[in-house]
């Protein structure tokens, strides 16, 4: 079976899914980007989505981080998906 990587918004990731952080969208300002990096959110970081409402909460490296949807919507993640055939 062949696998491909699907890139989606963090806000589009259902709770319980494991994804890798691909990149921060350009809509995220430099100060917010620096804060996210200071919290340890880096490219290729594995995240587990715990919930999407009322805020997006992710778990990574034994830490939970709550993100406003206006920020989480501009974080791109990758989830491996199986391709039939």
N, C-alpha and C positions, 0 to 999 in steps of 0.2 A: 504494500500500500504506500502511496505517495502522500506526503503531507505538505501543506503550504501554510504560509503565515497570513492571517487576516488582520488588518489594522483597523481598529475601532476606537471610538471615544470611550474614555473611562466611564462616562455617564451611561453608555450603552451596554455596559458589562453587567450581567445579572449577578446578584449575590451568590457567593460560593464558588465563583470562577477564579481561576489562577491565570494571571496575565503577566506579560513583561512590559515595562515602561519603554515605549519607543522614543517619544520626544514630547516636549512641551510646544504647544502651538504658539505662533507669533503673537496671538492675542494676549498672552500672559506677559505682563510687564516685567522689566528687569528686576525690580525689587521683589516681586512675588516669586520670580524664578530663583533668585538668590535664597529666599526663605525656604522654598521647596528643596533646593539642593542642601541647605543647612540641616534640614530634617532627614537627609539621607536618601531622598528620592533622586536617583540617577538613572541614566539610560541602562537598559537591560536589568533593572531591579525587578525582582519577582514580587508581585502584589497579589494578595487575596482580597477580593471585594467582599466585605462583610455586610454592607447595606447600602441602599441608594436613597432612602427617605428617612428622615427629613433632610439628611446630608449624606454625601458619599463618604463611607468609612472604609479605609483599606488597612490591611495588616501586612507588615513587612519587617523582617528581622526582629521579630518579637515586639514590635511597636504598632500601635494603632494611631491612625491619623484621620481626623475628620476634615473634609474639604467641602467648601461651598460649591454648589452646582456650577456657579459661574466660572470657577477655576477648573473643576473636574471635567467640565465639558470641553475644555481646550487641552486636555492631556490625552495623548494618543497612546494606545497600548496594542499589543499583539497577542493573539491567542492562536495556538496551533489548531488547525482544523483538518480532519481527514478528508481526502478527496476520494470518492468512489472510483474503483477501477484500478 
